[in-house]
Amino acid sequence: MNKIRITKKFGFETGHAIYGYDGKCSNLHGHSYKLYVTVIGTPIDDYNHVKNGMVIDFTDLKNIVKSEIEDVFDHASVFNKNTPHIELAKELKDRGHDVILVDYQPTSEMMLIDFAEKIKNRLPENIALHSLKLEETSSSFAEWYASDQ
């Protein structure tokens, strides 16, 4: 059977502050993230199936990533729950802002680990998450590969 990889690109705007960092990124700031989600599987080989020839319908993949990541992280501010910025996070939340407190440092690397788990838990059994790429800026990105885990 032929294994095929398909990729869908997503975008979202998210603010974050890197707790304990020794540079400008310790301040609250934001990025226009681009997330590339690649899954791998065997195309459906059944002419009676409405998705014949597809590994997964791009719309189905979109719905998974949109509900787990895009809708949650878009225009939100992400903080490590142990940050000294916790008062700022609380004030933002009290003023109606979307604030996400996470158990990790909200770097691209750690966000990818979080995103991988969220996506893997929603994929059909016959489809595997192959890789993720998260662009933080036009020249900086992090990658996650299932084969490295």
N, C-alpha and C positions, 0 to 999 in steps of 0.2 A: 504494500500500500504506500502511496505517495503522501508524504507529510508536506504540508504547505504552511508557511508563516504568513499571517496577514497583520498589518499595522494600521492603527487609527490614531490620528493626532487630535489632541485636546488642548484647550487654553483656559487659563484662569488667572485672575489677579489676586495676589495674597500678600499680606503684610506679615512681618515677623521680626523678632529681635533675638539675637544669639546671646544667651545668658553666659557671662563670664568670658566672652571673646575679647581679645586685646586690640580690636580695631573698630572701625566705623560701624560694622554690622552688629555691634552690641546695642546700637540705637534702633528704635522702631523704624522700619523702612519696608518698601514693597518691591515686588517683582511681577513681571508679566510672564508667568510660567508657561512653558509648552511641554506637554506630556505626550510621549509616543508609547503606545501600548501595543506590544506584539504578542500574538497568541499563535499556537501551533496545533495542527490537527490534520485529520484526513478529510478531504471534501466528501460530502454526502454523495453516494452513488446509488440513487434510487429515483427513477423518473416519476414516481408517484408522490415523492416528497416535495413540498412547496419550496424547500431550500436546496434542492438538488444542485450539486456542483459547488456548494459553499462549505467552507470550514465552519464559519459562524456568520450569521447575517451581521453586517456592519451596524445595523440599527440595534441589534441585541447587545453587541459590545458597547455601543454608545450608551445605551440605557444603564448598563452596569456601571460604567465609569462615571457617567453623569450623576447617578444617585449616590455613589460611594465617595466620589472625590470632587468633581466639578461643583455640584450644588452645595457641598459642605464647605469647601475651601475658597470658593470664589468670593472675593471682596470681604474676606474674614481676616482677622489678625490671629496669628498662631504664636503661642508662648509655651515654653517649658513650664510645667506646673510648679517647679521649684524656683522660678525666676524671682529676683527682687522686684521685677516689674509687675508683680501680682496685684498691687494696688492700682496700677494703671490699667491692667486687664479688667479688674473689677469695675473700675470707673467707666471704662469703655462699654462694658456689658450693661451696666446700669443705665447708660445713656442710649441703649438700643443698638449698639454695634454688635456684629457677629464676632465672637471671641472663641477660639478653640484652645483649650489647655491640654497639652499632650505630655506623655511620660518620657519624652525624649527631647533632645536638642533639635529644634526645627530647621535643620540644615537640609539641603537637597538630598544628601545621602540617606539621612534618617527618614525623611518623608517617603523616599522610594521604598524602604523596608516596610513602612506602614501601608503604603499604597499596594504593594505586592500582596500582602496578606488579605487586604480588603477585596482585591480583584480575584485572587485565587479562590476565595470562599464563595464567589458568585458564579464562577464559570461552570458550564456543563461538564460532566465527568469525562467526556471524550475529548475535551479541549484543555490544553495546558498553557499557562502563562510562560512565554518564552523569555521576554525581556521588557524592560521599561527604560526609557530615557527621559530625564527631566532637565530641560533647559531653564536655567535661572536667569541668564542674560543671553545675548546673541553670541557670546564667546565662551560661556561657562556652562557645563552640564555634568550630570552624574548619570551612571548607568547601573542597572541591576539585571543580572542574567540568572535564570534558573539553574543553568549548568554550573554556576559558581557556588551554589548553596550546598 
